[in-house]
Amino acid sequence: MTLKRLPLVLLLGAAASGSGFARDNSLLARVTVYWAGGGHGSDHYTQQHKSATGLRLQQGHCAVDPRRIPYGSRVVLPDGTNLSAVDTGMAVRNRKAARRSGRTTYERNAIVIDKFFETKRQALAWANSNPPFVNVKVIPPNAPALVKPNLTNSQPIALSPAPATTSAPAISSTERIATTTNASAVGPIGAIVRNPLGRLGR
């Protein structure tokens, strides 16, 4: 690589890493909770189920910093819960909870995700039973959908391609018996076997 191309490669690498997402879209997050049921942890808009994007807030929604996680993204928690990024707030954008409760520099620099609940009881029960800092996976809104294999297909599976049909030379009856006996000892090579999974799950 020539010396002239090195700055261009470094510039492209910095641009790719500066987007806020790691290559596998995994980020350390301080997950906080908020609710619509009133009290501390609920503002006027939240009580009316109003989000920053105009969508009505419901279970499975979360508030994010849209500079780091675009609206419409899916945030996947370690337990497999999918949250939709539809809201934001000042405490989420300035990462107040991460800066206050982080023990290390890595934790203090974590993003904040605020998970929405209908009631204060639900929110605090979830917060008390989950760790404050977790690694989350972020799936952008324009990411292609993953195709899952269909394991319930009951179509026959060919173990090997069927032999081509050619005109066989004439053989005597004793040779034919010996060939048949040997073939049965070898096994069902080239035979069609049914899928052992059958129609599981339907």
HELIX and SHEET records of a PDB file:
HELIX    1   1 LEU A    6  SER A   17  1                                  12    
HELIX    2   2 HIS A   44  GLN A   47  1                                   4    
HELIX    3   3 MET A   90  ARG A   93  1                                   4    
HELIX    4   4 LYS A   96  SER A  101  1                                   6    
HELIX    5   5 THR A  105  ARG A  108  1                                   4    
HELIX    6   6 LYS A  120  ASN A  128  1                                   9    
HELIX    7   7 SER A  173  VAL A  186  1                                  14    
SHEET    1   A 7 SER A  26  TRP A  35  0                                        
SHEET    2   A 7 ILE A 111  PHE A 117  1                                        
SHEET    3   A 7 HIS A  61  ALA A  63 -1                                        
SHEET    4   A 7 ASN A  82  ASP A  87  1                                        
SHEET    5   A 7 ARG A  74  VAL A  76 -1                                        
SHEET    6   A 7 PHE A 133  ILE A 139 -1                                        
SHEET    7   A 7 SER A  26  TRP A  35 -1                                        
SHEET    1   B 2 ILE A 157  ALA A 158  0                                        
SHEET    2   B 2 ILE A 192  VAL A 193 -1                                        
END                                                                             
